[in-house]
Amino acid sequence: MPRAQEAMRGIVILRRVLATIPLMLGVAVVVFVIMRAIPGDPVDIIIGQGGTATQQELDLLRREFHLDRPLHEQLMLFLGDLSRGDLGLSFVKRRPVASILLEALPATIELAMASLFLSVLFGIPLGIYAAVRQSSLVDRISMAGAFLGISMPPFWLGIVAILLLSVRLGWFPTSGRVSLGVLLEPVTGFYLLDSVLTGNWAALWDVLRHLFLPALTLSVGIMAVVARVMRSSMIEVLRENYVTTARAKGLHERTVVLRHALRNALIPTITVVGLQMGVLLGGNMVVETVFGWPGMGRLVVAAIFSRDYPVIQGGVMLYTFIFVIVNLMVDVLYTYINPRVQL
Amino acid sequence: MTVKLFPWMGIVLLVILLLGPAVAQPQPLGFVLDTEAFRKVEAEAIAQDLRSIGINVEVRVWERTALLDRIRAGERQAYLTDWGSAYFDPFDLAVPKLKTKDRGNYSFYSNPEVDRLLEVGSTGTDDKRRKEAYFRVQEILFRDAPWIFGYYKDEVQAASKAIENWEPSMDSRINLHDVRITKGSVIVVALNTNSIITLDPAMHRDRKTETVIRNIFDGLVTRTTKDRVVPELATEWKQTSPTTYEFKLRRGVVFHNGDPLTADDVVFTFERVLREGAIGGQSSPRKGLLGPLQKVEKVDDTTVRFVLEKPFPVFLQALVHFQIVPKRYVEQVGDNTFSERPVGTGPFRFVGGTLDSRIVLQRFDRYYGGSPALPPVGPAPAAGAIFRMLPEPATRLAALKAGEVHIVEDVPIDLVPDLKRDPGVQVKTTQGTRVYAVELNNSRPPFNDVRVRRALNYAVNWDAILKSVYRGHAHRLATAFLPSGFGFNTNLKPYPFDPERAKRLLREAGYAVK
């Protein structure tokens, strides 16, 4: 790729990263307003639903959380803090929101990456195979399986996997990120990475075993989507003239499919994978709950129930950022797979 | 013209007058029954009973907070609600729920006599008179029937058979000091929570958090697995006046960092909670739990005096929930570091972990031994303890069966039979301290009529509902008082299921019935 084009690409990427800032701000303001519009008072939820809270106590905490101020003043305070890079303190945990979010994020990213890896690893070959052997028994079985995979609720699947593979067969631990006896030096919060960085191979194995069931549960649905999209786009591409040409040249069918057709057929699949990744990085509240996985999904849903406004606002801003960045990464990836695509 | 019409009009008027009462026939009673999702099945069953005598009931499901907002605004008619009590006294149950305009009075019930008696019960100094007052309140409530009175549930916990000397507590604390484990040496407990809130005893209002904290920290007093208050860091106490208490501290107690426990630590602990902004500029959310406590003073190195604004008969029950923190350490490291690396006088010291996944504790070998009233006395038999946060009940039980955890709280009642069949598991129950009922809006029709409210109490077949929904793990209440609380009137029996009587009362109140 020529130098100038490379530089252009850099500028476009930078511009799009910077464009997330007003977007995040906009989203934060919308969430700020929505949260205050829905019923429920955080102070009341924290201390009021017991028999001992007094009015003075409720008033004091409301004052401390600035909930006694008019809405526009609260918004100004929030934006003021934000401009200094301060997301505020959680009402419930009374700790900085930024550190609460950053503690939960590695667990979520690790799980998201693992399940995406599994979905791509099995979904793409399955889709290709089904497309090449269209209407064969294998195609029908795998597509029926994919349909089943999409329809299966992760909640149910997770519990069945635990009962069968953990309790009955004892192959995997039921829950958590690492065994209680395994000592793991926290470096990044990504346990796989931490065990590699500290050269702790026993821990790596243990972490992988913990990661497998939740990742599998989360990946089944995505795997099914990936396989179906891969199949249909591959079928379409295989009808193209250049594929016929390749075949006419006497190339081996394997080469035709993997070398010539796959690149183009991958584009819709990557779009789908990118979208799923955005969703996965938000954390899956259900799977995190079932597997005792301390991630973003559980954190933000709990914050919504307790009306912990600062955590919700910070969480949603982080989601926005992740989503935009993932989409950007997908777009950049397009240009590598198909150089005719421009950013 | 007008003259001509007049006789016609007279006839029409006559017809209306004669047929009027017949046309305005009694209408059936109809209302919306509000519930949260977790009690929907129960709400439908209640509605079914009411429909069978001709009441039109529609069940509507809400999110908790949204519903409470509408209830407080007086916009709803009848709602399934619950209210927990922590002090084993109507002080934090009947008082907020039924005193005129009190914070939890969602039924808008108002009876001056009840108000007066509740005041006597919750602020009196003579226990006999308090008890009499509470007894009387229950009799009046039973008659006035401001709610469809409900029930309390059992709390079910399960443990591995390798666990010994373990008993669930009514206050849902899991006290690991006394528990022995025969397989391995570390006890693992699965808590029903996404995350505990903090490890600073002054910065939360959450029972799960308190369960972990109370294994690291001790208080002046503690509670048996039932409701009795017994000494812990205090050896004895005396009430020198209706509003003054003096506590003698145990000698030779040390914090996990080696600092000795002194009266200064006790004073510091309570000032942290009482003073506005005392914790790094923030205020403790636990102040209200101390009621009218005004100040805490050091008398000498081992004596502390508590001065109250007015008599507070549940003061000792309240003190159970306050753990003593080390003054010197907190001042030295600051409140934030203290919450990350807590130091207490409890049976276990903090080793590591995160609030949303697990907290690891190690036996404190210099532990003074704990409450003499809760044997064994001495360092904990277990070498360590781990609390894991497992919010999904099926996972908690799977982890128990797989041997990954040893004690599990909040076992769903429908999973109890399966668990009881497991030879490696023991299941134990204790009385819950939460009242479940259907509150009625007494301030407006139709429930401002006591006949209608009583009719509903007769019309619901609670025994059948509790048996089918909670499999015998829920127990009826005659009023809004708990048997585990002070002043429970055992003479009152719950309203019997009597649909005929319910119909009679409704007919008297002017409603059509089936």
Chai-1 contact restraints between the chains, C-beta under 6 A:
chainA,res_idxA,chainB,res_idxB,connection_type,confidence,min_distance_angstrom,max_distance_angstrom,comment,restraint_id
A,P39,B,T65,contact,1.0,0.0,6.0,A-B,restraint_1
A,P39,B,A66,contact,1.0,0.0,6.0,A-B,restraint_2
A,P39,B,D69,contact,1.0,0.0,6.0,A-B,restraint_3
A,G40,B,T65,contact,1.0,0.0,6.0,A-B,restraint_4
A,I46,B,R205,contact,1.0,0.0,6.0,A-B,restraint_5
A,I46,B,P285,contact,1.0,0.0,6.0,A-B,restraint_6
A,I47,B,R205,contact,1.0,0.0,6.0,A-B,restraint_7
A,I47,B,P285,contact,1.0,0.0,6.0,A-B,restraint_8
A,G51,B,D92,contact,1.0,0.0,6.0,A-B,restraint_9
A,G51,B,L93,contact,1.0,0.0,6.0,A-B,restraint_10
A,G51,B,P96,contact,1.0,0.0,6.0,A-B,restraint_11
A,T52,B,D92,contact,1.0,0.0,6.0,A-B,restraint_12
A,T52,B,G288,contact,1.0,0.0,6.0,A-B,restraint_13
A,T52,B,L289,contact,1.0,0.0,6.0,A-B,restraint_14
A,A53,B,G288,contact,1.0,0.0,6.0,A-B,restraint_15
A,T54,B,G288,contact,1.0,0.0,6.0,A-B,restraint_16
A,E57,B,K287,contact,1.0,0.0,6.0,A-B,restraint_17
A,E57,B,G288,contact,1.0,0.0,6.0,A-B,restraint_18
A,L60,B,S283,contact,1.0,0.0,6.0,A-B,restraint_19
A,E64,B,S283,contact,1.0,0.0,6.0,A-B,restraint_20
A,V92,B,I197,contact,1.0,0.0,6.0,A-B,restraint_21
A,K93,B,I197,contact,1.0,0.0,6.0,A-B,restraint_22
A,R94,B,M203,contact,1.0,0.0,6.0,A-B,restraint_23
A,R94,B,Q282,contact,1.0,0.0,6.0,A-B,restraint_24
A,I159,B,A394,contact,1.0,0.0,6.0,A-B,restraint_25
A,I162,B,A398,contact,1.0,0.0,6.0,A-B,restraint_26
A,S166,B,A402,contact,1.0,0.0,6.0,A-B,restraint_27
A,V167,B,A398,contact,1.0,0.0,6.0,A-B,restraint_28
A,V167,B,K401,contact,1.0,0.0,6.0,A-B,restraint_29
A,V167,B,A402,contact,1.0,0.0,6.0,A-B,restraint_30
A,T174,B,A398,contact,1.0,0.0,6.0,A-B,restraint_31
A,T174,B,A399,contact,1.0,0.0,6.0,A-B,restraint_32
A,T174,B,A402,contact,1.0,0.0,6.0,A-B,restraint_33
A,T174,B,E404,contact,1.0,0.0,6.0,A-B,restraint_34
A,S175,B,L390,contact,1.0,0.0,6.0,A-B,restraint_35
A,S175,B,T395,contact,1.0,0.0,6.0,A-B,restraint_36
A,S175,B,A399,contact,1.0,0.0,6.0,A-B,restraint_37
A,L180,B,I386,contact,1.0,0.0,6.0,A-B,restraint_38
A,T289,B,P391,contact,1.0,0.0,6.0,A-B,restraint_39
A,T289,B,E392,contact,1.0,0.0,6.0,A-B,restraint_40
A,V290,B,E392,contact,1.0,0.0,6.0,A-B,restraint_41
A,V290,B,T395,contact,1.0,0.0,6.0,A-B,restraint_42
A,G292,B,L390,contact,1.0,0.0,6.0,A-B,restraint_43
A,G292,B,T395,contact,1.0,0.0,6.0,A-B,restraint_44
A,P294,B,D356,contact,1.0,0.0,6.0,A-B,restraint_45
A,P294,B,S357,contact,1.0,0.0,6.0,A-B,restraint_46
A,R298,B,N194,contact,1.0,0.0,6.0,A-B,restraint_47
A,A302,B,N194,contact,1.0,0.0,6.0,A-B,restraint_48
